[in-house]
């Protein structure tokens, strides 16, 4: 970030505050007109929170009765500090290759299904570790083998093969979603959904909707995320109420995605209501499970409460919830995301040193995930922006992540 742009967020915030007062609006009234929280307005005006979508900036300008160009001139909306994470291009190329066509038209020896299952398990492990470069290398060979297996298996083997194919494409989707590649992740999850339908497995189909909702959230399509997760959760209700614990777990995981989508859409009451619903389901499921790689249980609900509060700008709620979290039984991926959410909460309160400490905690768990996720660079860029004189610790973190202008 160049020195000329270092204070643009504070400048934009001051301009918004000045024009709000000019119109005789309190922060609460202004927030109501924007369909945002009062905390969100306060953070924007103090230069703590970035307006990262032009549609939001346009709404602010409309309420303030200003031309959007007057605000946009102050607000470069997202700093371009991103470089492509390792493995991203290889995963895109794997999805772009006509493996299914080759499996149909070519002459291939049927794969060893037991060996294939071991490779599929390894793919999920690499995904949860955030080792996307190794995952991309594995999937380059695993996807064609699984597509061949799907065309050569017969009888009782078929459902199991399609389940493996679902899992493979879900790992690909999860990795791409974390890397900020929603379009490619969407392709992967769509293939997983098709394979789940061919397996005729309702729970696997619901797991596909869970992954799809994550992709929609990453692409900022919150209505679609809410529809994908909500419709699947509703469809699972009879099975869950019959006592099927896996159905309860999947319904709970989908409800957490509904909470995140509502939070990102600034629907606070709905978001926290979904968290309460999910907590009841987590009590039924209990700790220590990982049904369909959702990690749903009491600890994951706690982590999502933090994420939802941060998304709503409720930094105090997020930090109080974080103090109660015991995430030790969850994957490195989930724990990494938790520390990044804590960092965002501290950033919302201008607690720069605490935010840096939280990012470092995430980095110790999974440096690959921290390096791969574009929002992390944006967060660190924001920390630099709000620091009059960035500390040596912040400078070092920014340099490691390729955030310039420190």
C-alpha positions as CSV (number, residue, x, y, z in Angstrom):
1,X,0.0,0.0,0.0
2,X,1.5,3.4,-1.0
3,X,2.0,6.2,1.5
4,X,-0.5,8.3,-0.5
5,X,-3.3,5.8,0.2
6,X,-2.4,5.1,3.9
7,X,-5.2,7.2,5.4
8,X,-7.9,6.8,2.8
9,X,-10.2,4.8,5.1
10,X,-10.0,7.4,7.8
11,X,-10.6,10.1,5.2
12,X,-13.6,8.3,3.8
13,X,-15.0,7.7,7.3
14,X,-14.6,11.4,8.2
15,X,-16.4,12.4,5.0
16,X,-19.3,10.0,5.8
17,X,-19.6,11.2,9.4
18,X,-19.6,14.9,8.3
19,X,-22.3,14.3,5.7
20,X,-24.4,12.2,8.1
21,X,-24.3,15.0,10.6
22,X,-25.1,17.5,7.9
23,X,-28.3,15.6,7.2
24,X,-29.1,15.6,10.9
25,X,-28.9,11.8,11.3
26,X,-27.7,9.9,14.3
27,X,-25.6,6.8,13.8
28,X,-28.5,4.7,14.7
29,X,-30.8,6.4,12.2
30,X,-28.2,6.3,9.5
31,X,-27.6,2.6,10.2
32,X,-31.3,1.9,9.9
33,X,-31.5,3.6,6.5
34,X,-28.6,1.5,5.3
35,X,-30.0,-1.7,6.8
36,X,-26.7,-2.0,8.7
37,X,-25.8,-2.2,12.4
38,X,-24.9,0.9,14.4
39,X,-21.6,-0.8,15.2
40,X,-20.9,-1.1,11.4
41,X,-21.5,2.7,10.9
42,X,-19.3,3.5,13.9
43,X,-16.4,1.4,12.6
44,X,-16.7,2.8,9.1
45,X,-16.7,6.4,10.3
46,X,-13.6,5.7,12.5
47,X,-11.8,4.2,9.6
48,X,-11.7,0.7,11.2
49,X,-14.0,-1.1,8.8
50,X,-13.4,-1.2,5.1
51,X,-16.3,-0.7,2.6
52,X,-15.4,-3.5,0.3
53,X,-18.2,-3.5,-2.2
54,X,-19.2,-0.7,-4.6
55,X,-22.9,-1.6,-4.1
56,X,-22.5,-0.7,-0.4
57,X,-20.7,2.6,-1.2
58,X,-23.5,3.4,-3.7
59,X,-26.1,2.9,-0.9
60,X,-24.2,5.1,1.5
61,X,-24.0,7.9,-1.2
62,X,-27.7,7.5,-1.9
63,X,-28.7,8.0,1.8
64,X,-26.3,10.9,2.2
65,X,-27.6,12.5,-1.0
66,X,-24.2,12.6,-2.6
67,X,-22.8,11.6,-6.0
68,X,-21.1,8.2,-5.5
69,X,-18.1,9.6,-7.3
70,X,-17.5,12.0,-4.3
71,X,-17.1,9.0,-2.0
72,X,-15.4,6.7,-4.5
73,X,-12.6,9.2,-5.0
74,X,-11.7,8.6,-1.4
75,X,-12.1,4.8,-1.4
76,X,-10.0,2.4,-3.4
77,X,-12.2,-0.6,-2.6
78,X,-9.8,-3.5,-1.9
79,X,-6.1,-3.3,-2.2
80,X,-4.5,-5.4,-4.9
81,X,-1.9,-7.2,-2.9
82,X,-2.8,-10.8,-3.8
83,X,-0.5,-13.3,-5.5
84,X,-1.8,-16.7,-6.6
85,X,-1.5,-19.4,-4.0
86,X,0.5,-22.5,-4.8
87,X,-1.6,-25.2,-6.4
88,X,-4.5,-22.9,-7.6
89,X,-3.6,-23.1,-11.2
90,X,-3.0,-26.8,-11.1
91,X,-6.4,-27.4,-9.5
92,X,-8.1,-25.3,-12.2
93,X,-6.3,-27.2,-14.9
94,X,-7.4,-30.5,-13.4
95,X,-11.0,-29.3,-13.4
96,X,-10.6,-28.2,-17.0
97,X,-9.3,-31.5,-18.3
98,X,-11.8,-33.8,-20.0
99,X,-11.2,-36.7,-17.6
100,X,-14.7,-38.0,-17.8
101,X,-14.7,-38.0,-21.6
102,X,-11.4,-39.8,-21.6
103,X,-12.7,-42.4,-19.1
104,X,-15.7,-43.1,-21.4
105,X,-13.9,-43.3,-24.7
106,X,-10.5,-44.6,-23.6
107,X,-9.4,-48.2,-22.8
108,X,-8.3,-48.3,-19.1
109,X,-7.6,-51.0,-16.5
110,X,-10.0,-50.7,-13.6
111,X,-8.3,-49.0,-10.7
112,X,-7.5,-50.7,-7.4
113,X,-10.5,-49.4,-5.3
114,X,-8.8,-50.0,-1.9
115,X,-5.7,-48.0,-3.0
116,X,-8.1,-45.3,-4.3
117,X,-9.8,-45.0,-0.9
118,X,-6.5,-44.4,0.8
119,X,-5.7,-41.6,-1.6
120,X,-9.1,-40.1,-1.0
121,X,-8.5,-40.1,2.7
122,X,-5.2,-38.4,2.1
123,X,-6.9,-35.7,0.0
124,X,-9.1,-34.7,2.9
125,X,-6.1,-34.7,5.3
126,X,-4.2,-32.4,3.0
127,X,-7.2,-30.1,2.6
128,X,-7.7,-29.8,6.4
129,X,-3.9,-29.1,6.8
130,X,-4.1,-26.4,4.1
131,X,-1.4,-28.1,2.1
132,X,-2.9,-27.1,-1.2
133,X,0.2,-27.6,-3.4
134,X,0.4,-31.3,-2.3
135,X,-3.4,-31.6,-2.7
136,X,-3.2,-30.3,-6.3
137,X,-0.4,-32.7,-7.2
138,X,-2.4,-35.6,-5.7
139,X,-5.7,-34.7,-7.4
140,X,-4.0,-34.4,-10.8
141,X,-3.7,-38.2,-10.8
142,X,-6.6,-39.0,-8.5
143,X,-9.4,-37.3,-10.4
144,X,-8.8,-39.3,-13.7
145,X,-8.5,-42.6,-11.7
146,X,-11.8,-41.9,-9.9
147,X,-13.6,-41.0,-13.2
148,X,-12.3,-44.3,-14.7
149,X,-13.5,-46.2,-11.6
150,X,-17.0,-44.6,-11.9
151,X,-17.2,-46.0,-15.5
152,X,-15.8,-49.4,-14.8
153,X,-17.4,-50.3,-11.4
154,X,-20.4,-52.6,-11.4
155,X,-23.1,-53.7,-9.0
156,X,-22.5,-53.1,-5.3
157,X,-19.3,-51.2,-6.0
158,X,-21.0,-48.3,-7.7
159,X,-22.3,-46.3,-4.7
160,X,-19.0,-46.5,-3.0
161,X,-17.1,-45.3,-6.1
162,X,-19.5,-42.4,-6.5
163,X,-19.0,-41.5,-2.8
164,X,-15.3,-41.4,-3.4
165,X,-15.8,-39.2,-6.4
166,X,-17.9,-36.8,-4.4
167,X,-15.2,-36.6,-1.7
168,X,-12.5,-35.8,-4.3
169,X,-14.4,-33.0,-5.8
170,X,-15.4,-31.6,-2.4
171,X,-11.7,-31.4,-1.4
172,X,-11.0,-29.6,-4.6
173,X,-13.9,-27.2,-3.9
174,X,-12.9,-26.6,-0.3
175,X,-9.3,-25.7,-1.3
176,X,-10.3,-23.4,-4.1
177,X,-12.9,-21.6,-1.9
178,X,-10.2,-20.9,0.7
179,X,-7.9,-19.6,-2.0
180,X,-10.5,-17.0,-3.1
181,X,-11.4,-18.9,-6.4
182,X,-15.2,-19.1,-6.1
183,X,-15.8,-19.8,-9.9
184,X,-13.6,-22.8,-10.0
185,X,-14.8,-24.0,-6.6
186,X,-18.4,-23.8,-7.9
187,X,-17.4,-26.1,-10.8
188,X,-15.9,-28.6,-8.4
189,X,-18.8,-28.6,-6.0
190,X,-21.3,-29.0,-8.9
191,X,-19.5,-32.1,-10.0
192,X,-19.7,-33.4,-6.4
193,X,-23.4,-32.8,-6.3
194,X,-23.9,-34.7,-9.5
195,X,-21.9,-37.6,-8.2
196,X,-23.9,-37.6,-5.0
197,X,-27.1,-37.9,-7.0
198,X,-25.7,-40.8,-8.9
199,X,-24.8,-42.5,-5.6
200,X,-28.5,-42.0,-4.6
201,X,-27.3,-41.0,-1.1
202,X,-29.5,-38.2,0.4
203,X,-26.9,-37.3,3.1
204,X,-24.2,-37.0,0.6
205,X,-26.4,-34.7,-1.5
206,X,-27.0,-32.6,1.6
207,X,-23.2,-32.4,2.2
208,X,-23.0,-31.1,-1.4
209,X,-25.4,-28.3,-0.5
210,X,-23.3,-27.5,2.5
211,X,-20.2,-27.1,0.3
212,X,-22.2,-25.1,-2.2
213,X,-23.3,-22.7,0.4
214,X,-19.7,-22.1,1.4
215,X,-18.8,-21.3,-2.2
216,X,-21.8,-18.9,-2.5
217,X,-20.7,-17.1,0.7
218,X,-17.1,-16.8,-0.6
219,X,-18.6,-15.2,-3.8
220,X,-20.7,-12.9,-1.7
221,X,-23.9,-14.4,-3.0
222,X,-25.6,-14.4,0.4
223,X,-29.1,-15.0,-0.7
224,X,-28.0,-18.0,-2.7
225,X,-26.0,-19.3,0.2
226,X,-29.1,-19.0,2.5
227,X,-31.3,-20.7,-0.1
228,X,-28.9,-23.6,-0.7
229,X,-28.3,-24.3,3.0
230,X,-31.8,-23.5,4.1
231,X,-33.6,-25.7,1.6
232,X,-31.3,-28.7,2.3
233,X,-31.7,-28.2,6.1
234,X,-35.5,-28.2,5.7
235,X,-35.4,-31.3,3.5
236,X,-33.4,-33.1,6.2
237,X,-35.8,-32.3,9.0
238,X,-37.8,-35.6,8.9
239,X,-34.7,-37.7,8.8
240,X,-33.1,-35.7,11.6
241,X,-36.2,-35.9,13.7
242,X,-36.3,-39.7,13.3
243,X,-33.1,-39.8,15.3
244,X,-30.5,-40.2,12.5
245,X,-27.4,-38.6,14.1
246,X,-25.6,-38.0,10.8
247,X,-28.7,-36.2,9.5
248,X,-28.8,-34.1,12.7
249,X,-25.1,-33.2,12.2
250,X,-25.5,-32.3,8.6
251,X,-28.6,-30.2,9.4
252,X,-26.6,-28.5,12.1
253,X,-23.7,-27.8,9.7
254,X,-26.2,-26.3,7.1
255,X,-27.8,-24.2,9.9
256,X,-24.4,-22.7,10.7
257,X,-24.0,-21.7,7.0
258,X,-27.4,-20.1,7.2
259,X,-26.1,-18.1,10.2
260,X,-23.0,-17.0,8.4
261,X,-25.0,-16.0,5.3
262,X,-27.4,-14.0,7.5
263,X,-24.6,-12.3,9.3
264,X,-22.8,-11.3,6.1
265,X,-26.1,-9.9,4.9
266,X,-26.4,-7.8,8.2
267,X,-29.4,-9.8,9.4
268,X,-28.3,-9.9,13.0
269,X,-31.5,-11.4,14.6
270,X,-31.7,-14.2,12.1
271,X,-28.0,-14.9,12.3
272,X,-27.9,-15.3,16.1
273,X,-31.2,-17.3,16.0
274,X,-29.6,-19.8,13.6
275,X,-26.6,-20.1,16.0
276,X,-29.0,-21.0,18.8
277,X,-30.7,-23.6,16.6
278,X,-27.4,-25.1,15.7
279,X,-26.4,-25.2,19.3
280,X,-29.4,-27.4,20.1
281,X,-28.5,-29.8,17.3
282,X,-24.9,-29.9,18.5
283,X,-26.0,-30.9,21.9
284,X,-27.8,-33.9,20.3
285,X,-24.7,-34.8,18.2
286,X,-22.1,-34.4,20.9
287,X,-18.4,-33.7,20.5
288,X,-15.8,-35.7,18.6
289,X,-17.7,-36.4,15.4
290,X,-16.8,-35.4,11.8
291,X,-19.8,-36.5,9.8
292,X,-19.2,-35.9,6.1
293,X,-16.2,-33.8,7.0
294,X,-18.3,-31.0,8.4
295,X,-16.7,-31.2,12.0
296,X,-20.1,-30.3,13.3
297,X,-20.4,-30.3,17.1
298,X,-20.5,-27.9,20.1
299,X,-17.0,-26.5,19.5
300,X,-17.7,-25.7,15.9
301,X,-20.9,-23.9,16.9
302,X,-18.8,-21.8,19.3
303,X,-16.4,-21.0,16.4
304,X,-19.2,-20.0,14.1
305,X,-20.7,-17.7,16.8
306,X,-17.3,-15.8,16.7
307,X,-17.4,-15.7,12.9
308,X,-20.9,-14.4,12.8
309,X,-20.3,-11.7,15.4
310,X,-17.2,-10.5,13.5
311,X,-19.2,-10.4,10.3
312,X,-21.8,-8.2,12.0
313,X,-19.2,-5.9,13.4
314,X,-20.0,-7.0,17.0
315,X,-16.4,-7.2,18.0
316,X,-17.1,-7.3,21.8
317,X,-19.5,-10.2,21.3
318,X,-16.9,-12.0,19.2
319,X,-14.1,-11.6,21.7
320,X,-16.3,-12.7,24.6
321,X,-17.4,-15.8,22.7
322,X,-13.8,-16.5,21.7
323,X,-12.7,-16.6,25.3
324,X,-15.1,-19.6,25.8
325,X,-13.9,-21.6,22.8
326,X,-12.0,-24.9,23.1
327,X,-11.2,-25.8,19.5
328,X,-8.5,-28.3,20.4
329,X,-10.4,-31.2,18.9
330,X,-11.0,-29.6,15.5
331,X,-8.9,-29.6,12.4
332,X,-6.0,-27.2,11.8
333,X,-8.1,-25.5,9.1
334,X,-11.0,-24.7,11.5
335,X,-8.7,-23.5,14.3
336,X,-6.8,-21.3,11.8
337,X,-10.0,-19.7,10.7
338,X,-10.9,-19.1,14.4
339,X,-7.7,-17.2,15.1
340,X,-8.2,-15.2,11.9
341,X,-11.7,-14.2,13.1
342,X,-10.2,-13.2,16.5
343,X,-7.7,-11.1,14.6
344,X,-10.5,-9.4,12.7
345,X,-12.4,-8.7,15.9
346,X,-9.3,-7.1,17.4
347,X,-8.8,-5.1,14.2
348,X,-12.4,-3.8,14.5
349,X,-11.4,-2.4,18.0
350,X,-8.1,-1.0,16.7
351,X,-6.2,-3.4,18.9
352,X,-3.4,-3.8,16.4
353,X,-0.9,-5.7,18.5
354,X,-3.6,-8.3,19.6
355,X,-4.6,-8.7,16.0
356,X,-1.0,-9.4,14.9
357,X,-0.7,-12.0,17.7
358,X,-3.9,-13.7,16.5
359,X,-2.7,-13.8,12.9
360,X,0.6,-15.3,14.1
361,X,-1.3,-18.0,16.0
362,X,-3.1,-18.9,12.8
363,X,0.2,-18.9,11.0
364,X,1.7,-21.4,13.4
365,X,-1.2,-23.8,12.9
366,X,-1.3,-23.5,9.1
367,X,1.1,-21.2,7.3
368,X,-0.3,-22.5,4.0
369,X,-3.9,-21.5,4.7
370,X,-2.8,-18.0,6.0
371,X,-0.7,-17.5,2.9
372,X,-3.5,-18.8,0.5
373,X,-6.5,-16.8,1.8
374,X,-6.8,-13.3,0.1
375,X,-8.7,-11.8,3.1
376,X,-5.7,-12.3,5.3
377,X,-3.6,-9.9,3.2
378,X,-6.4,-7.4,3.3
379,X,-6.6,-7.7,7.1
380,X,-2.9,-7.1,7.5
381,X,-3.1,-4.2,5.0
382,X,-5.9,-2.7,7.1
383,X,-3.7,-3.1,10.3
384,X,-0.9,-1.2,8.6
385,X,-3.4,1.5,7.5
386,X,-4.7,2.1,11.0
387,X,-1.2,2.2,12.5
388,X,0.5,5.6,12.7
389,X,3.8,3.9,13.0
390,X,3.6,0.1,12.3
391,X,5.5,-2.0,14.9
392,X,8.4,-4.2,13.9
393,X,6.1,-7.2,14.4
394,X,3.5,-5.9,12.0
395,X,6.1,-4.9,9.5
396,X,7.6,-8.4,9.6
397,X,4.2,-10.0,9.1
398,X,3.3,-7.7,6.3
399,X,6.6,-8.4,4.5
400,X,6.1,-12.1,4.9
401,X,2.6,-11.9,3.3
402,X,3.6,-9.6,0.5
403,X,1.7,-6.5,1.8
404,X,3.6,-3.5,0.5
405,X,4.0,0.0,1.7
406,X,4.9,-0.7,5.3
